[in-house]
Amino acid sequence: MISLRPFSSHREESEKNKADSPYESCICCHHPTDQLKADTLWQRKYYVEGAGQLCRQCYDRIYSNMK
């Protein structure tokens, strides 16, 4: 029988580390961005209203197709 317990605790630890970080995570790739959580929305680069914060790479990949 396969137990998913170690994976679950690893996932919980990862989410706790993200919550402790002062930086936002990308909503697409989940990597930390250069934006502080304390920054107001109008100060942020690569923020998409109604979706959230993107990193520069994901923003460029998504919006380069719209040009």
C-alpha positions as CSV (number, residue, x, y, z in Angstrom):
1,M,0.0,0.0,0.0
2,I,1.3,3.5,-0.9
3,S,1.1,6.2,1.7
4,L,0.8,9.9,0.7
5,R,1.6,11.1,4.2
6,P,5.2,12.3,3.5
7,F,4.0,14.2,0.4
8,S,1.3,15.9,2.4
9,S,3.6,17.1,5.1
10,H,6.1,18.3,2.5
11,R,3.3,20.2,0.8
12,E,2.2,21.7,4.1
13,E,5.8,22.8,4.9
14,S,6.1,24.4,1.4
15,E,2.9,26.4,1.9
16,K,4.0,27.5,5.4
17,N,7.3,28.8,3.9
18,K,5.4,30.7,1.3
19,A,3.2,32.2,4.0
20,D,6.3,33.3,6.0
21,S,7.9,34.9,2.9
22,P,7.6,38.6,2.5
23,Y,7.4,38.1,-1.3
24,E,4.4,37.3,-3.4
25,S,4.3,34.0,-5.4
26,C,3.4,33.8,-9.1
27,I,-0.1,32.6,-9.6
28,C,1.0,30.6,-12.6
29,C,4.3,28.9,-11.7
30,H,4.2,29.5,-7.9
31,H,7.8,30.7,-7.7
32,P,8.5,33.8,-5.6
33,T,8.4,37.1,-7.4
34,D,10.3,40.4,-6.7
35,Q,7.1,42.0,-5.4
36,L,6.7,42.4,-1.6
37,K,3.3,41.5,-0.1
38,A,3.3,44.9,1.5
39,D,3.4,46.7,-1.8
40,T,0.2,48.3,-2.9
41,L,-1.4,47.0,-6.2
42,W,-0.7,50.1,-8.2
43,Q,3.0,49.9,-7.3
44,R,3.4,46.3,-8.6
45,K,4.7,45.2,-12.0
46,Y,3.1,42.2,-13.6
47,Y,0.0,42.3,-11.5
48,V,-3.2,41.2,-13.3
49,E,-6.4,42.6,-11.8
50,G,-8.8,39.8,-11.0
51,A,-6.1,37.2,-11.2
52,G,-3.1,38.2,-9.1
53,Q,0.6,38.5,-9.2
54,L,2.7,37.0,-12.0
55,C,6.5,36.7,-12.3
56,R,8.1,38.5,-15.2
57,Q,8.7,35.3,-17.2
58,C,5.0,34.1,-16.9
59,Y,3.8,37.6,-17.7
60,D,6.0,37.8,-20.8
61,R,5.0,34.3,-21.9
62,I,1.2,35.0,-21.5
63,Y,1.0,38.5,-22.9
64,S,3.6,38.3,-25.7
65,N,1.0,36.4,-27.7
66,M,-1.4,39.4,-27.4
67,K,0.9,42.0,-29.1
